[in-house]
Amino acid sequence: MKNAEKRPENHLDLGQIMDSSTLVLPQPCIYYLIDARNEVVYIGQTTNLQARLREHKVTGLDFVRFRFFQCDECDLDRLQQGAIARLNPPLNKPQKTKSTLGSLSKQLICLKYNITPIAFERLRESFGLKATSSFGNVKYYRPEDVDAWVRRFNRLVLSGRHVLQAKPTYLAVGISTRTKQIQLYTKQ
């Protein structure tokens, strides 16, 4: 908290923020909630500090002061996580990481169901398959969602080509006679 004490212009009492509607303009910032023992109890991020502090008070969060530091909106997550790691405030709960165990990636779905990657993307859009988690740029899907998704369009594909879009280009999905893969057919 020594860095925060170097910049007293960003230190406000709770009464000041609650009484004045123009004291703090909406801006991206990292904020520290401080209790009566002068200990940081919570570190948060917001683009509207005044509204966020009021939310904390309404929910019964116990703090008497706060400090804030302006930053770019793209830096909010990184700065908040760094501050939480350094100070370990008691009210910040550790973030749960979603497990991808048992989930299927696009590559696995394409291999398992014999679908070309381009057909996968268009079919995913057309039939509404939603990713349940992601790790980096890779999205993961629940196996039961994928099975239902495949059953839904497989019936249409096996009975012939299914038109996904007629205009401005003809786009249909079907099974290739040569590769036996589900793929897209386009004609302009």
C-alpha positions, 0 to 999 in steps of 0.5 A, spaced: 500 500 500 506 504 500 505 506 492 498 508 494 500 513 499 504 517 495 498 519 491 494 522 496 490 526 491 486 519 489 484 518 496 477 520 498 473 518 504 467 514 503 462 520 505 465 525 500 464 520 494 457 518 497 455 526 498 458 528 491 455 526 484 460 530 480 467 528 485 469 522 480 467 522 473 466 515 470 473 512 468 477 506 468 480 505 474 483 500 479 480 501 486 482 499 493 477 498 499 480 500 506 477 498 513 478 502 519 484 498 521 487 501 515 488 494 511 486 493 504 480 488 504 478 488 497 481 490 490 476 491 484 476 494 477 470 499 474 469 504 469 464 508 474 467 508 480 462 512 484 456 507 482 461 501 484 462 504 491 455 505 492 453 498 490 459 495 495 455 499 500 448 497 499 451 489 499 454 491 506 461 491 504 465 493 510 470 499 508 471 506 511 476 509 505 478 507 498 484 509 493 483 509 486 488 509 480 486 511 473 488 506 467 487 504 460 481 500 460 485 494 456 489 494 463 484 493 468 484 485 468 492 485 468 493 490 474 487 488 478 490 481 478 497 483 480 494 487 485 490 482 488 496 477 488 501 482 491 496 484 497 491 478 497 485 482 500 480 477 504 474 479 500 477 477 493 475 470 492 480 466 488 478 466 481 475 459 479 478 456 472 474 452 468 476 445 466 476 443 459 477 436 461 472 432 457 470 438 453 471 437 445 475 442 441 474 444 434 479 440 431 477 434 435 470 435 433 472 435 426 476 429 426 471 425 430 465 427 426 469 427 419 467 435 418 471 440 414 473 446 419 470 451 414 464 446 414 464 446 422 464 454 423 458 455 418 454 449 421 456 452 428 453 459 426 447 456 423 445 451 428 447 455 434 453 451 438 456 455 443 462 454 446 462 453 454 469 455 455 476 457 452 483 457 453 487 462 449 484 462 442 481 455 443 474 454 444 471 448 448 464 445 447 461 440 451 460 433 448 453 432 449 452 439 446 456 437 440 452 430 439 445 434 439 448 439 434 451 433 430 444 429 430 440 435 428 444 437 422 446 430 420 439 428 419 439 433 414 445 432 410 444 424 410 437 426 406 441 430 401 444 437 401 441 442 406 441 449 403 444 454 409 444 460 405 441 461 398 443 469 396 448 472 395 451 465 394 449 458 394 451 455 400 449 448 402 452 442 406 453 435 404 457 429 404 463 429 399 463 423 395 470 422 395 473 424 402 466 422 405 467 428 409 461 433 411 463 439 407 460 446 404 458 447 397 458 454 394 456 457 388 456 464 385 
